[in-house]
Amino acid sequence: MSKNINNWFKEQDFNVAPLPQGHRERFLERLDAATQSNANQEKSGKIIAFMHWQKWAVAASIILLLGIGFMSMPRATSIEQVSPQMAASQDMFTKTIDAELLRLEKQQSPETERIIADTKKNLAKLEKDYLSIAKDFKANSNTAVMESMLLNFKTRVALLETALEHINDLKEIKKQHHETLL
């Protein structure tokens, strides 16, 4: 890898021309003048002198940070506002799905790799469908949409349980096949 980096540096066209005569001295003079200017401002009570564009940059940074802070704050979803029971069901299903997914990932092995990958792919499709249903729920929060959301959660749980059953069956077959060979 170091050869690649060395070759890359050799191939680059860096500006290595010498600096003009007296450059260092002019730079140090400007630096001294700036530090003396800042020292005089500190004595007069003016600690930080901002240029016009710097004021706008600071203001934009503060607004950006506040915006990110407000967006990351937990807020009530429309599901919670419409139905506390639906919110509780959603929370319960989410926890169940997370727990089942964790159990599935613990079964990771070369033999189960395909089953787990297919299951995760199907879960991603169901999650995408759920997001579409959630948009419908925001537009029209009726019982049919709620039932679709619950059905989506139930389908995800069933998919995970089926995958775990297939993995257990695979292990059982492997165990029986091993016993037959002995």
Helices and strands as residue ranges (DSSP letters): H 2-11, H 23-43, H 52-72, H 78-82, H 84-106, H 113-139, H 143-181
